[in-house]
Amino acid sequence: MFTFLLSLSLLFVSCEDTEVSIDSTVQKNREVVVTQQVVSTDFVGNGAQWGGYDMVPTWLGTETLSNADWEKLFERIDFMRPPFLRIITTASWSYDNGGVYDENAKTQSLFKMLDYAKSRNIEVSFGEWGHHSVGEIDQIDMNWIANSVKFLNHLINEKGYTNIKTVNMINEPNGDWSSTQGSYTIWRDVQLAYLDEMQKYNLSNIHLMGPDIAIFNTASQTDWFTNTQNDLGENIGLYDIHVYPEQQLIRRGEFADMLSAYKKVTPEGKRLVLGEIGFKYTEVDAELKQENEEAIANDPFAGNDSNMMIYKSFYGIDMADALIQAMREGYSGSLVWSMDDAMYNSPDNGDWNTTKLKRWGFWNILGEELTSNAADENIRPFFYPVSLLTRYFPAGSDIYQVNLPDKKGLRAVLGVHNGKHTLALVNSHYSSYDLVLKSDDFSKLTLDKYVYKSKEGVDFIGPVNEKGFASPIETDVQIDFNKGEKITLEGESFVLFTNMD
């Protein structure tokens, strides 16, 4: 009998220990732990590709957008508060008049954008889409180099756009669609010629942004970074790549692995950004690919180079996931492609008669004027999370590591700037997660809470104000990180906590 009772007693103890162990494991797999491990410092910032409007004179018969459209643009970008923009032009739309330098050639839209960026102290990477050659593409047109640098000097030292910090010459030079047709040697030679010409002016504070390669879904082109460092050294002020991943690459978290490969070959002490980030759908995302192609075919103003998922609320989750993964991998910012449909026509082959757009933007500012659809000027869903990740991760932020439980589609990142905090979380999976926000390094914070949840089609859950801008769902939320704060992060949702203004 004694032996039996002892065995029974040990069994109960064993069961209790097992239950405690199970509870502990479940609890551990819910903890989102904010640390003081620095991922990156001196953040450049998230932002967008802005520029173009080159077709406005052809489409509307006016030199630039209406004042009302500019004011609408400025109001929306003011809410977004981007610390970083990329503005790319072409010689014929800026300073080239039949091969003769002309600083007044078609620059109204460009100056409008640069005036705005300067007034808000926004860092700009300025440049041109491609190089000019005489004969073969490896024969650089040195007259173009001279005029291009002269125009750059005009912008910075004469017009006073000193917020231009880097020059981004030749878009996506590793591609066969580029003016270099994929040649690293030509790209390098153009950069060196440009740098030599800059020596003639007071432009010593201006550096290059590059190599600007389009990597899509591969980590196989890191040699561009190695060669760039070897050949251009300290002349590179900002390293960048362009990414157009498949949705599955993002949602499975493999995007971070690809980004890590380029971060590892970035020279120590140099910052790396996503110079363009958007989504392209291939056979991996077969249903989305078909849906996108059908939507393009059904829209008389959509060019083939369009992502029609900009109208869908899930795109906001995918974009938030991509930006957060980039920040977690130590990238210093991301530029979303793109600000506005009306910036570029498609195809961009010099056909000035086409009214087809590159539909990638947060809106189409010419909805009423060009497409006879005023509703097309409305803010699209993905602006909601992107604007928050731009506004509340300002330039100069320090980015901290957030340790995550093993849950599919869950990502989080912390930014700190001037003693203020922003914590962003995204769940791109379909299941909801019960989580606990924890930290041994941060104690109690009072934060505003923003929520965006994707629904069917264009619909989403997320408060907006009368302008259509994101509004907090709760204010002055008390979070005790030491004790642990329980939250539920629903499937396909984004949450941001901040005490920044």
VMD Tcl script that draws the C-alpha trace (Angstrom):
set ca {
  {0.00 0.00 0.00}
  {2.83 2.40 0.84}
  {4.46 1.71 -2.50}
  {1.17 2.32 -4.31}
  {0.53 5.66 -2.55}
  {4.08 6.79 -3.22}
  {3.72 5.95 -6.91}
  {0.40 7.80 -7.08}
  {1.92 10.83 -5.37}
  {4.84 10.90 -7.80}
  {2.39 10.62 -10.72}
  {0.47 13.72 -9.55}
  {3.70 15.65 -9.10}
  {4.84 14.56 -12.55}
  {1.53 15.71 -14.08}
  {1.75 19.05 -12.32}
  {5.32 19.53 -13.54}
  {4.24 18.65 -17.09}
  {1.38 21.14 -16.95}
  {3.72 23.85 -15.69}
  {6.16 22.98 -18.47}
  {3.41 23.12 -21.13}
  {2.09 26.44 -19.80}
  {5.62 27.84 -19.78}
  {6.24 26.72 -23.37}
  {2.96 28.21 -24.59}
  {3.70 31.46 -22.77}
  {7.22 31.63 -24.22}
  {5.87 31.18 -27.73}
  {3.71 34.26 -27.27}
  {6.38 36.69 -26.09}
  {7.47 39.54 -28.34}
  {10.61 40.73 -26.56}
  {11.85 44.26 -27.20}
  {15.60 44.49 -26.65}
  {18.28 47.17 -26.58}
  {20.29 45.36 -29.23}
  {20.93 47.99 -31.89}
  {20.25 46.84 -35.44}
  {21.17 50.14 -37.11}
  {21.76 53.78 -36.23}
  {21.25 57.05 -38.07}
  {18.28 55.78 -40.07}
  {17.86 57.55 -43.44}
  {14.13 56.95 -43.46}
  {11.32 55.36 -45.42}
  {9.76 57.27 -48.29}
  {8.76 56.93 -51.92}
  {9.81 57.43 -55.50}
  {8.54 60.83 -56.59}
  {9.10 62.58 -59.87}
  {8.22 62.65 -63.51}
  {4.97 64.35 -64.48}
  {6.79 64.66 -67.80}
  {3.65 63.79 -69.77}
  {1.48 66.50 -68.21}
  {2.15 69.05 -71.00}
  {1.11 66.45 -73.60}
  {-1.88 65.14 -71.67}
  {-3.29 68.42 -70.37}
  {-1.71 71.13 -72.50}
  {-0.35 72.83 -69.37}
  {3.26 73.03 -68.21}
  {2.57 71.31 -64.90}
  {-0.20 70.18 -62.55}
  {-2.83 72.62 -61.35}
  {-2.23 74.47 -58.09}
  {-5.12 72.52 -56.56}
  {-3.48 69.21 -57.44}
  {-0.12 70.33 -56.06}
  {-1.76 71.42 -52.82}
  {-3.55 68.08 -52.53}
  {-0.26 66.28 -53.07}
  {1.57 68.42 -50.52}
  {-1.12 67.89 -47.89}
  {-0.95 64.13 -48.26}
  {2.83 63.99 -48.26}
  {2.86 66.27 -45.22}
  {0.93 63.60 -43.31}
  {3.31 60.93 -44.53}
  {6.25 63.13 -43.51}
  {8.90 61.27 -45.54}
  {12.50 62.01 -44.50}
  {13.81 60.56 -47.78}
  {12.76 60.78 -51.46}
  {14.20 59.68 -54.79}
  {13.62 62.05 -57.71}
  {14.94 60.91 -61.10}
  {14.75 62.85 -64.35}
  {16.01 62.76 -67.93}
  {18.14 65.28 -69.76}
  {15.44 66.18 -72.30}
  {12.99 67.04 -69.54}
  {15.44 69.05 -67.45}
  {18.26 70.88 -69.21}
  {18.82 69.49 -72.71}
  {17.44 71.52 -75.62}
  {18.49 69.74 -78.78}
  {21.94 68.98 -77.44}
  {22.40 72.49 -76.03}
  {22.37 73.15 -72.30}
  {19.25 75.03 -71.26}
  {18.58 75.29 -67.53}
  {14.95 76.30 -68.13}
  {13.90 73.26 -70.14}
  {10.59 71.88 -68.78}
  {11.54 72.11 -65.12}
  {8.37 73.44 -63.51}
  {7.30 70.11 -61.98}
  {10.85 69.28 -60.92}
  {11.28 72.61 -59.14}
  {7.88 72.24 -57.47}
  {8.99 68.93 -55.97}
  {12.44 70.16 -54.99}
  {11.00 73.34 -53.45}
  {8.66 71.21 -51.37}
  {11.39 68.79 -50.27}
  {13.71 71.65 -49.32}
  {11.01 73.41 -47.30}
  {10.47 70.19 -45.28}
  {14.19 69.34 -44.98}
  {13.69 66.05 -46.84}
  {16.83 64.30 -48.05}
  {16.73 63.76 -51.81}
  {18.62 61.35 -54.00}
  {18.58 63.00 -57.43}
  {19.66 61.52 -60.71}
  {18.93 60.39 -64.26}
  {17.41 57.23 -65.68}
  {20.24 56.44 -68.07}
  {23.46 57.61 -69.68}
  {24.01 59.08 -73.15}
  {26.44 57.60 -75.61}
  {27.87 58.42 -79.02}
  {27.74 55.34 -81.20}
  {28.11 52.20 -79.10}
  {26.72 52.28 -75.55}
  {30.22 52.08 -74.06}
  {31.18 55.34 -75.75}
  {30.07 57.82 -73.10}
  {28.83 61.18 -74.38}
  {31.12 63.53 -72.47}
  {29.04 66.54 -73.56}
  {26.10 64.96 -71.74}
  {28.29 64.41 -68.67}
  {29.33 68.07 -68.72}
  {25.77 69.36 -69.05}
  {24.38 66.94 -66.49}
  {26.89 67.99 -63.84}
  {26.35 71.63 -64.77}
  {22.64 71.16 -64.11}
  {23.38 69.41 -60.81}
  {25.50 72.40 -59.81}
  {22.65 74.70 -60.85}
  {20.26 72.82 -58.59}
  {22.53 72.75 -55.56}
  {24.71 75.85 -55.65}
  {22.49 78.24 -57.62}
  {18.95 77.14 -56.75}
  {19.99 76.15 -53.23}
  {18.63 72.61 -53.11}
  {21.25 71.58 -50.60}
  {18.97 68.78 -49.35}
  {20.16 66.80 -52.40}
  {22.69 64.54 -50.72}
  {23.35 61.81 -53.29}
  {23.34 61.40 -57.06}
  {21.79 58.25 -58.50}
  {23.07 57.93 -62.08}
  {21.65 55.13 -64.29}
  {18.64 53.18 -63.11}
  {19.03 49.42 -62.60}
  {22.29 49.06 -64.57}
  {22.37 45.28 -64.16}
  {19.24 44.91 -66.33}
  {19.15 44.38 -70.08}
  {16.52 47.17 -70.18}
  {19.02 49.68 -68.75}
  {21.08 52.09 -70.84}
  {24.06 49.93 -69.85}
  {22.33 46.71 -71.00}
  {23.59 45.02 -67.85}
  {27.25 46.03 -68.11}
  {28.96 46.80 -64.81}
  {31.95 48.26 -66.67}
  {29.84 50.88 -68.46}
  {28.05 51.82 -65.23}
  {31.38 52.19 -63.41}
  {32.89 54.29 -66.21}
  {29.90 56.65 -66.18}
  {30.22 57.09 -62.42}
  {33.95 57.84 -62.69}
  {33.39 60.34 -65.51}
  {30.66 62.01 -63.49}
  {32.90 62.27 -60.45}
  {35.72 63.80 -62.53}
  {33.36 66.45 -63.90}
  {32.07 67.23 -60.40}
  {35.60 68.26 -59.45}
  {35.09 71.44 -61.51}
  {32.36 72.62 -59.12}
  {31.82 73.03 -55.41}
  {30.13 69.65 -55.07}
  {32.44 67.87 -52.64}
  {29.56 67.17 -50.24}
  {27.64 65.21 -52.88}
  {28.19 61.45 -53.12}
  {26.85 58.69 -55.32}
  {23.96 56.36 -54.50}
  {24.43 52.94 -56.05}
  {24.81 50.45 -57.51}
  {21.01 50.68 -57.84}
  {20.72 47.13 -59.14}
  {17.36 45.38 -59.54}
  {17.63 42.04 -57.76}
  {13.95 41.01 -57.78}
  {14.07 37.67 -55.88}
  {17.72 36.66 -55.95}
  {20.82 37.00 -53.79}
  {23.10 36.15 -56.71}
  {24.33 39.65 -57.64}
  {26.39 40.62 -54.61}
  {29.45 40.98 -56.88}
  {28.07 44.37 -57.90}
  {28.65 45.51 -54.30}
  {32.15 44.08 -54.13}
  {33.13 45.66 -57.44}
  {31.53 48.98 -56.49}
  {33.50 49.13 -53.25}
  {36.74 48.26 -55.05}
  {36.28 50.79 -57.85}
  {34.45 53.69 -56.22}
  {35.27 53.41 -52.51}
  {34.29 56.43 -50.43}
  {32.56 58.09 -53.38}
  {29.53 55.94 -52.60}
  {27.52 57.74 -49.95}
  {24.60 55.35 -49.92}
  {24.33 51.78 -51.18}
  {21.01 50.69 -52.65}
  {19.17 47.88 -54.38}
  {15.75 47.60 -56.03}
  {13.44 44.77 -54.98}
  {10.21 43.55 -56.57}
  {9.56 40.35 -54.64}
  {6.84 37.79 -55.03}
  {4.21 37.81 -52.30}
  {5.18 34.35 -51.10}
  {8.81 35.42 -50.62}
  {7.59 38.10 -48.22}
  {5.01 36.07 -46.35}
  {7.30 33.09 -45.80}
  {10.00 35.42 -44.44}
  {12.54 34.42 -47.10}
  {12.76 38.05 -48.16}
  {14.84 38.74 -45.05}
  {17.36 36.06 -46.04}
  {17.78 37.65 -49.46}
  {18.21 41.12 -47.97}
  {20.75 39.79 -45.50}
  {23.04 38.62 -48.33}
  {23.38 42.20 -49.62}
  {23.69 43.70 -46.17}
  {26.61 41.37 -45.42}
  {28.61 42.65 -48.43}
  {27.86 46.31 -47.72}
  {31.12 47.96 -46.57}
  {31.36 48.56 -42.85}
  {30.12 51.99 -41.87}
  {28.03 52.42 -45.03}
  {24.26 52.56 -45.05}
  {22.08 50.46 -47.35}
  {18.56 51.26 -48.52}
  {15.91 49.82 -50.81}
  {15.98 52.36 -53.65}
  {12.72 50.90 -54.96}
  {10.30 48.42 -53.37}
  {7.16 47.10 -55.03}
  {5.62 43.72 -55.83}
  {5.61 41.76 -59.09}
  {3.54 38.61 -59.41}
  {4.93 35.56 -61.20}
  {3.84 31.95 -61.48}
  {4.75 31.57 -57.79}
  {1.74 33.81 -57.08}
  {-0.27 32.43 -60.01}
  {-3.71 33.63 -58.87}
  {-2.46 37.16 -58.17}
  {-0.61 37.20 -61.48}
  {-3.79 36.31 -63.36}
  {-5.86 38.79 -61.36}
  {-3.35 41.56 -62.04}
  {-3.25 40.85 -65.78}
  {-7.05 40.80 -66.00}
  {-7.32 44.08 -64.06}
  {-4.81 45.74 -66.41}
  {-6.75 44.50 -69.45}
  {-9.99 45.90 -68.02}
  {-8.55 49.36 -67.25}
  {-8.09 51.56 -70.36}
  {-5.60 53.73 -68.47}
  {-3.42 50.96 -67.01}
  {-0.17 50.20 -68.81}
  {1.39 46.76 -68.76}
  {3.88 47.92 -66.12}
  {1.24 48.23 -63.41}
  {0.42 46.59 -60.11}
  {-3.35 46.69 -59.81}
  {-3.19 45.20 -56.31}
  {-2.62 48.77 -55.10}
  {-6.41 48.93 -54.96}
  {-6.59 45.95 -52.57}
  {-6.22 46.24 -48.81}
  {-3.97 43.15 -48.51}
  {-1.26 45.07 -50.40}
  {-0.88 47.28 -47.34}
  {-0.05 44.23 -45.23}
  {2.49 42.95 -47.76}
  {4.18 46.34 -48.01}
  {4.31 46.77 -44.23}
  {5.79 43.27 -43.92}
  {8.47 44.11 -46.51}
  {9.45 47.41 -44.90}
  {9.65 45.90 -41.42}
  {11.74 42.98 -42.67}
  {14.13 45.48 -44.27}
  {14.47 47.46 -41.04}
  {15.04 44.25 -39.07}
  {17.89 43.35 -41.43}
  {19.67 46.64 -40.76}
  {18.57 48.54 -43.87}
  {18.50 52.29 -43.34}
  {15.30 52.93 -45.25}
  {13.05 51.96 -48.14}
  {11.55 53.93 -51.02}
  {8.16 52.64 -52.09}
  {7.46 52.52 -55.81}
  {5.63 54.81 -56.22}
  {4.00 58.02 -55.01}
  {1.52 58.68 -57.82}
  {0.22 56.94 -60.98}
  {0.37 60.23 -62.90}
  {4.17 60.46 -62.73}
  {4.98 58.10 -65.61}
  {3.34 56.65 -68.70}
  {3.57 53.01 -69.77}
  {5.26 51.77 -71.81}
  {8.07 54.28 -71.27}
  {9.37 53.98 -74.82}
  {9.06 57.61 -75.87}
  {5.46 57.30 -77.10}
  {4.10 60.66 -76.03}
  {0.60 59.87 -77.28}
  {-0.23 57.11 -74.84}
  {-2.44 57.89 -71.86}
  {-1.67 54.60 -70.18}
  {-0.20 54.95 -66.69}
  {2.23 53.06 -64.51}
  {-0.35 52.24 -61.87}
  {1.72 51.79 -58.72}
  {0.85 54.89 -56.70}
  {-0.86 55.84 -53.48}
  {-3.32 57.66 -55.78}
  {-3.71 59.11 -59.28}
  {-3.64 62.87 -58.86}
  {-4.96 63.26 -62.44}
  {-7.98 61.04 -61.90}
  {-10.44 63.77 -62.80}
  {-8.39 65.48 -65.51}
  {-6.99 62.48 -67.38}
  {-9.19 59.46 -66.64}
  {-12.47 61.33 -66.02}
  {-12.70 59.52 -62.69}
  {-12.36 61.81 -59.69}
  {-12.53 58.80 -57.34}
  {-9.21 57.61 -58.76}
  {-7.60 60.51 -56.89}
  {-8.64 58.96 -53.58}
  {-6.01 57.60 -51.21}
  {-5.52 53.86 -51.66}
  {-5.41 51.41 -48.73}
  {-1.66 50.72 -48.64}
  {-0.97 54.38 -47.88}
  {-2.34 53.72 -44.37}
  {0.46 51.47 -43.03}
  {3.19 52.90 -45.28}
  {2.49 56.47 -44.19}
  {2.76 55.42 -40.54}
  {6.03 53.53 -41.09}
  {7.33 56.65 -42.80}
  {6.03 59.27 -40.39}
  {6.97 57.50 -37.15}
  {10.43 56.23 -38.11}
  {12.08 59.63 -38.73}
  {15.59 60.24 -40.04}
  {18.20 59.68 -37.36}
  {16.25 56.94 -35.59}
  {18.02 54.03 -33.95}
  {16.48 50.69 -34.84}
  {16.37 47.97 -32.17}
  {15.98 44.22 -32.38}
  {12.66 42.65 -31.36}
  {12.86 38.91 -30.64}
  {9.88 37.01 -31.96}
  {8.15 33.73 -31.16}
  {7.98 31.10 -33.88}
  {4.83 32.27 -35.61}
  {4.34 32.41 -39.36}
  {4.09 35.91 -40.85}
  {4.91 37.72 -37.58}
  {7.40 40.61 -37.73}
  {8.14 43.55 -35.40}
  {10.64 46.39 -35.06}
  {11.33 49.24 -32.62}
  {12.57 52.73 -33.51}
  {13.83 55.30 -31.01}
  {14.37 58.97 -31.85}
  {15.07 61.78 -29.38}
  {13.81 59.63 -26.52}
  {10.53 58.79 -28.29}
  {9.49 55.30 -29.30}
  {7.67 53.55 -32.14}
  {6.89 49.83 -32.09}
  {5.46 48.35 -35.31}
  {4.10 44.81 -35.68}
  {2.64 43.01 -38.69}
  {1.00 39.63 -39.08}
  {0.78 38.66 -42.75}
  {-0.56 35.19 -41.92}
  {-4.27 34.44 -41.83}
  {-4.39 33.22 -38.20}
  {-4.70 35.58 -35.24}
  {-2.04 35.47 -32.51}
  {-2.29 36.09 -28.78}
  {0.96 37.84 -27.89}
  {2.68 39.37 -24.89}
  {4.82 42.49 -25.34}
  {7.82 42.11 -23.03}
  {11.13 43.83 -22.30}
  {13.80 43.82 -19.65}
  {15.22 47.03 -21.13}
  {12.13 49.22 -21.47}
  {9.59 49.69 -18.69}
  {6.34 51.64 -18.86}
  {5.46 53.74 -21.90}
  {2.37 55.74 -22.79}
  {1.66 55.29 -26.50}
  {-0.96 55.92 -29.15}
  {-2.16 52.82 -30.98}
  {-2.90 52.53 -34.73}
  {-4.53 49.46 -36.29}
  {-4.94 48.40 -39.94}
  {-6.63 45.09 -40.80}
  {-7.04 43.88 -44.36}
  {-10.48 42.77 -45.50}
  {-11.92 41.79 -48.88}
  {-11.13 44.00 -51.83}
  {-10.51 47.64 -51.01}
  {-12.02 47.42 -47.51}
  {-9.97 47.53 -44.34}
  {-10.44 48.17 -40.65}
  {-8.61 51.27 -39.47}
  {-9.81 54.70 -38.32}
  {-9.23 57.66 -40.63}
  {-9.88 61.37 -40.23}
  {-11.83 63.62 -42.57}
  {-8.83 63.79 -44.94}
  {-8.55 60.01 -45.14}
  {-5.38 59.89 -43.02}
  {-4.74 57.25 -40.37}
  {-6.01 58.08 -36.88}
  {-5.18 56.26 -33.65}
  {-7.72 53.71 -32.51}
  {-6.63 54.44 -28.92}
  {-4.60 57.21 -27.32}
  {-2.51 57.24 -24.14}
  {-2.30 53.45 -23.93}
  {-0.27 52.37 -20.90}
  {2.10 49.51 -21.68}
  {4.18 47.92 -18.94}
  {6.85 46.01 -20.84}
  {8.48 44.63 -17.67}
  {5.24 43.08 -16.50}
  {4.13 42.06 -20.00}
  {1.24 43.44 -22.04}
  {-1.21 41.02 -23.65}
  {-2.40 41.89 -27.14}
  {-4.15 40.04 -29.96}
  {-2.65 40.56 -33.42}
  {-5.30 39.49 -35.88}
  {-4.57 37.74 -39.15}
  {-3.46 40.07 -41.97}
  {-3.19 43.06 -39.68}
  {-0.71 45.79 -38.77}
  {-0.39 47.57 -35.41}
  {1.79 50.54 -34.56}
  {2.37 52.03 -31.10}
  {4.07 55.41 -30.82}
  {4.59 58.40 -28.55}
  {6.07 60.52 -31.32}
  {4.26 63.65 -32.47}
}
mol new
graphics top color blue
foreach p $ca { graphics top sphere $p radius 0.5 }
foreach p [lrange $ca 0 end-1] q [lrange $ca 1 end] { graphics top cylinder $p $q radius 0.2 }
display resetview
